[in-house]
Amino acid sequence: MRVHDRDVEIGVAGRLLGGQLTVPERAAGLVVLATDGAGQDVRRSGQVTRVFHAAGLATLKLGLRTAEEELAQEWTLREGSNVELVAHRLEVARDWLQRDESLSLLPLGYLGSGLGAAAVLVAAAHQPCGVQAVVTLGGRPDMAGEFLGEVRAPTLLLAAAEDADRVALNRRVLDALKPRKALQLVEGATRGFPEDGPLAAAARMAAAWFSDCFRAAAGPGVLEWTGDSTAR
């Protein structure tokens, strides 16, 4: 399947966030991936996006940090600080995509890992009508705190089956979410999904969730996209 791929920059509060936009010729939806952009997250997002593209899903891999923040020493999961900051950046990215005449027709979802697992839930809570599906892949979705009860988008929590602490954490998050929701334990996976096989299985589960939710969402369904963009 041919895909159109290009690097993008999205302006947020006078700063630029880098990203990579990849759109299959026949795309049934678009997923914004929120990752740390370092270490395991680079490998993880690369494997996940390949599965998504094969399933006909467009992706925007969005870096969570500006160039200046990449050099900063303090970038942690502090409740009420970086989670909210990243959630706001996801919302700006969604608005940026909506200004593209072709991309705005696609149902949209968020996938978050690491810090992004909480941020995608907060962003979805802030945009109850603008997001059709959410998936968290490991990370700390519990850091979304009080916003969990405000998420309206169908949400899939993917947890490493071999990490008992995170399984218990995700069960608590599941209880706090409103339907439609699901928790899937990925067999053979440990914290951070370092194993290729379980990571591939998780990516297929996420792709199936997004595809199902996007089919259920009102919209044009499948769209031909030439790779030209008017978004700024």
HELIX and SHEET records of a PDB file:
HELIX    1   1 GLN A   40  ALA A   54  1                                  15    
HELIX    2   2 ALA A   67  GLU A   70  1                                   4    
HELIX    3   3 ASN A   82  GLN A   98  1                                  17    
HELIX    4   4 LEU A  103  LEU A  105  5                                   3    
HELIX    5   5 GLY A  116  HIS A  126  1                                  11    
HELIX    6   6 PRO A  141  GLU A  150  5                                  10    
HELIX    7   7 ALA A  164  ALA A  176  1                                  13    
HELIX    8   8 ASP A  196  ALA A  216  1                                  21    
SHEET    1   A 8 VAL A   3  VAL A  12  0                                        
SHEET    2   A 8 ARG A  15  PRO A  24 -1                                        
SHEET    3   A 8 LEU A  57  GLY A  63 -1                                        
SHEET    4   A 8 GLY A  29  THR A  35  1                                        
SHEET    5   A 8 LEU A 108  SER A 113  1                                        
SHEET    6   A 8 ALA A 133  LEU A 137  1                                        
SHEET    7   A 8 THR A 155  ALA A 160  1                                        
SHEET    8   A 8 LYS A 181  VAL A 186  1                                        
SHEET    1   B 2 ARG A  26  ALA A  27  0                                        
SHEET    2   B 2 LEU A 223  GLU A 224 -1                                        
END                                                                             
